Amino acid sequence: MARPTATSHEENRYQPPAATGLADLLDPQVRDRPDARALVITADRIRVSYHCLAAMVDDVADRLRGTGLHRGDPVGLVSANNAEFIVGLFASARAGLVVAPMDP
């Protein structure tokens, strides 16, 4: 008696995440847990919520767009490993820019 075989669709049930870019990783957190801690900054250990982080990211993304940069334009991000780097990275992605992080 022949055994039924699985189709290739049945064998591969992996579903990739719905994120299409770096900025999309922030949105579900803002929607589902806006007041949760996203970052802890400074020596005083100040907590930054996802809502606050998203507001900073959106502000910087708007400023980047206001400089004349367009979706797909490359930008270099020179920053230390700090909150400004996170905001700059997400903001560049939110603006649709191709970001190249660089070590200062």
Buried (B, 14 or more C-beta within 10 A) or exposed (E): EEEEEEEEEEEEEEEEEEEEEEBEEBEEBBEEEBEEEBBEEEEEEEEBBBBBBBEBBBEBBEEBBEEEBEEEBEBEBEBEEEBBBBBBBBBBBBBBBEBEEEEE
